[in-house]
């Protein structure tokens, strides 16, 4: 079901990709600016971009898409990976948008945006990342060096448990309820008034779909994607990163920003008073920054 605000901002549409049903929304009219493709983070959906679409559609042709397994897209029983989502985004740009898009992503959507721009430069006019997930080669190496034999053993046990559907189901049921969703969002949002009942419902609703718990397990079994520096090595397009500087999940945004600068000197960055989801936590400021940079 699409709630009223979504219908007002941008009506639901569906696209068949590799026999999977993919949900997206479209707003605004085509002009000489690159279209925007908005990509949500883990557990979110096109609904998470409402406050941005409502404004950005005045100046841009805007699309938002639900990654396979999330939102109103099909909860497919398939092997998930960053490569799969990148191919989904690339094919969507090619088949639905029809010209290179500026890919805008938050969290794992930020990683997917960067990876798509790196792998499929003909489909990406550039990328705008909002507190992107993903690490650098030095992060992964340091994590392995610091692991004690006990931690290595525990990691193997946890990996084995994640291969079991019952274990993934149990974790999913623990995090699925509205009380847990609200508590989590309040931890990662600076502007607590933005954590509304509507936002909770938007995240809770897709989690009730048939197959959602299996997708949760499958995503956690997915292979780790390429490190950020490897993606940046093959990227040539404009890159802009907006950091919610009070994000408790990704580490120090300034340190991460410096690493991006080291590996991609032309990157432009901004730091704002927001948490892990700056586009929804401080939407007016993010909308302004996106419009100013693209201008």
HUTASUL-V953351 format. One record per run of one state. SS is the DSSP state (H for helix, E for strand, - for the rest). FROM is the first residue (numbers start at 1). TO is the last residue. If there is no record, write none. Layout:
ss=SS from=FROM to=TO
ss=SS from=FROM to=TO
This chain:
ss=- from=1 to=3
ss=H from=4 to=9
ss=- from=10 to=11
ss=E from=12 to=17
ss=- from=18 to=19
ss=E from=20 to=27
ss=- from=28 to=34
ss=E from=35 to=39
ss=- from=40 to=45
ss=H from=46 to=56
ss=- from=57 to=61
ss=E from=62 to=65
ss=- from=66 to=81
ss=H from=82 to=97
ss=- from=98 to=100
ss=E from=101 to=106
ss=- from=107 to=107
ss=H from=108 to=119
ss=- from=120 to=123
ss=E from=124 to=130
ss=- from=131 to=136
ss=H from=137 to=146
ss=- from=147 to=148
ss=H from=149 to=162
ss=- from=163 to=164
ss=H from=165 to=176
ss=- from=177 to=177
ss=H from=178 to=188
ss=- from=189 to=191
ss=H from=192 to=194
ss=- from=195 to=196
ss=H from=197 to=207
ss=- from=208 to=211
ss=H from=212 to=221
ss=- from=222 to=227
ss=H from=228 to=233
ss=- from=234 to=237
ss=E from=238 to=244
ss=- from=245 to=252
ss=H from=253 to=263
ss=- from=264 to=267
ss=E from=268 to=272
ss=- from=273 to=277
ss=H from=278 to=281
ss=- from=282 to=282
ss=H from=283 to=294
ss=- from=295 to=295
